[in-house]
Amino acid sequence: MKLRNLLITGLLIFCVNSLLTAQEGGLYKVVYEADRQGNRISGSLEELNKYVRNGNPIRVGWELGVKSDSTFYLEHWADAGFITLHKNHVFAQINSIYGQGTTHPMMETPAVFLTNGKPHGWVAVFGTTGEVKQKFERDESMVKYFKEQGLSDKEIEDQFKKQEKARYATKWAVMVKE
């Protein structure tokens, strides 16, 4: 029994060490970038597809706002979870996160905060097509904000429904050995 436990422990240490060693020297490299309409800005969609098929770790980045107006510009990056290849395009599901928000763009010091304490507050599927489909747990502070803006209950529902689809410029990075 002791020998069996020792062998299992040794195997676990070997596996963890192998995984960590495989990540050493690995760098993420942007291999494809598209605008919010899904038009290629740089890189190769075929190269991205090759990396996906080879099982390389993939990260997706997206931008909100306008770079020339840095008062409202955000850039996010996340690991791609479940990945689908469809008609030569890549679609990556982002694992659910706690919802977050930012301070008002006019505030001098930027900050990011959690909108609520509920896990699984936001999940999305990003495509190299520029389209994003997202679901999020409704936060009462968002409802309150919309009501303060004078929106009716129906207009608030429409606003939430509208937010389920969006278009963003995206960057697609893969882990490669350098």
C-alpha positions in Angstrom: 0.0 0.0 0.0 2.9 2.4 0.9 4.6 1.6 -2.5 1.3 2.3 -4.3 0.9 5.7 -2.5 4.5 6.6 -3.2 4.1 5.7 -6.9 0.9 7.8 -7.2 2.5 10.7 -5.4 5.6 10.5 -7.7 3.4 10.4 -10.8 1.4 13.4 -9.6 4.6 15.4 -9.0 5.9 14.4 -12.4 2.6 15.5 -14.1 2.5 18.8 -12.4 6.2 19.5 -13.1 5.7 18.5 -16.7 2.8 21.0 -17.0 4.8 23.8 -15.4 7.8 23.1 -17.6 5.7 23.1 -20.7 4.5 26.6 -19.9 8.1 27.9 -19.2 9.4 29.9 -22.1 6.0 30.0 -23.6 4.8 33.5 -24.7 1.5 34.7 -26.0 1.8 36.1 -29.5 -1.1 37.9 -31.3 -1.6 36.0 -34.5 -4.9 37.5 -35.7 -6.6 40.9 -35.2 -10.0 41.9 -36.6 -12.1 45.1 -36.5 -15.6 45.2 -35.0 -17.1 44.1 -38.4 -14.8 41.1 -38.5 -12.5 42.5 -41.2 -8.9 41.4 -40.8 -6.5 44.1 -39.5 -3.4 41.9 -39.2 -2.3 38.3 -39.0 -3.8 35.2 -40.5 -7.0 33.5 -39.7 -5.6 30.3 -41.2 -2.7 30.5 -38.8 -5.1 31.0 -35.8 -7.1 28.0 -37.0 -3.9 25.9 -37.1 -3.0 26.8 -33.5 -6.6 26.0 -32.4 -6.4 22.6 -34.1 -3.0 21.9 -32.5 -4.5 22.6 -29.0 -2.4 25.7 -28.2 -3.8 27.8 -25.3 -5.7 30.8 -26.8 -6.5 34.2 -25.4 -8.9 36.7 -26.8 -8.7 40.5 -26.3 -11.3 43.1 -27.1 -11.6 46.8 -27.0 -14.4 49.1 -25.8 -14.4 52.8 -26.6 -12.2 54.7 -29.0 -8.4 54.7 -28.6 -8.2 58.4 -29.7 -10.5 59.3 -26.9 -8.7 57.7 -23.9 -11.3 59.0 -21.5 -13.4 56.0 -22.5 -11.2 53.2 -23.7 -10.9 49.8 -22.1 -9.0 46.7 -23.2 -9.9 43.2 -21.8 -8.2 39.9 -22.2 -9.4 36.4 -21.2 -8.5 32.8 -21.7 -10.7 31.1 -24.3 -12.6 28.3 -22.8 -14.6 26.2 -25.2 -13.5 26.9 -28.8 -15.5 26.2 -32.0 -14.2 26.4 -35.5 -17.0 27.2 -38.0 -16.7 28.2 -41.6 -13.0 29.1 -41.0 -13.9 31.4 -38.1 -13.0 30.9 -34.5 -15.6 31.3 -31.7 -14.3 31.3 -28.1 -16.5 31.0 -25.1 -15.2 33.0 -22.2 -15.6 31.2 -18.8 -18.0 32.9 -16.5 -16.7 35.8 -14.4 -17.9 38.1 -11.7 -19.4 41.1 -13.4 -17.3 44.2 -13.1 -17.5 47.9 -13.9 -15.2 50.9 -14.1 -15.3 54.3 -12.5 -16.7 57.2 -14.6 -14.3 58.2 -17.4 -14.1 61.7 -16.1 -12.7 60.6 -12.7 -9.0 61.2 -12.5 -8.0 57.9 -11.0 -9.2 54.9 -12.9 -10.6 51.9 -10.9 -12.3 48.6 -11.6 -14.9 47.1 -9.2 -17.1 44.0 -8.9 -20.7 45.0 -9.7 -22.0 42.3 -7.4 -20.8 39.4 -5.4 -22.4 36.7 -7.5 -20.2 34.3 -9.4 -21.2 33.5 -13.0 -22.3 37.0 -13.5 -21.1 37.3 -17.1 -20.3 34.8 -19.9 -19.7 35.5 -23.6 -18.8 34.0 -27.0 -16.4 36.0 -29.1 -16.0 35.4 -32.8 -13.3 36.4 -35.3 -16.4 37.8 -37.1 -16.5 40.7 -34.6 -19.8 39.5 -33.1 -20.1 38.9 -29.4 -23.0 37.2 -27.7 -23.1 37.7 -24.0 -25.3 36.9 -21.0 -25.0 38.4 -17.6 -26.8 38.3 -14.4 -28.9 41.4 -14.0 -27.5 43.7 -11.3 -29.9 45.9 -9.4 -27.5 48.8 -9.6 -27.8 48.7 -13.4 -31.6 48.6 -13.2 -31.5 51.6 -10.8 -29.2 53.5 -13.1 -31.5 52.9 -16.1 -34.5 54.0 -14.0 -32.6 57.2 -13.0 -32.2 57.9 -16.7 -35.9 57.8 -17.1 -36.3 54.5 -18.8 -39.5 52.5 -18.4 -39.5 48.9 -17.4 -40.0 47.9 -21.1 -37.2 50.1 -22.2 -34.9 48.6 -19.5 -35.8 45.1 -20.8 -35.0 46.2 -24.3 -31.7 47.7 -23.1 -30.7 44.4 -21.5 -31.8 42.4 -24.6 -29.8 44.8 -26.8 -26.7 44.2 -24.7 -26.8 40.5 -25.4 -25.3 41.1 -28.9 -22.4 43.4 -29.6 -19.5 43.9 -32.0 -16.0 44.5 -30.8 -12.5 44.7 -32.4 -10.7 41.5 -31.3 -7.2 40.2 -30.9 -6.4 36.5 -30.8 -3.2 35.4 -29.1 -1.7 31.9 -28.8 0.9 30.4 -26.5 4.0 29.6 -28.5 7.5 28.5 -27.6 10.1 31.1 -28.3 
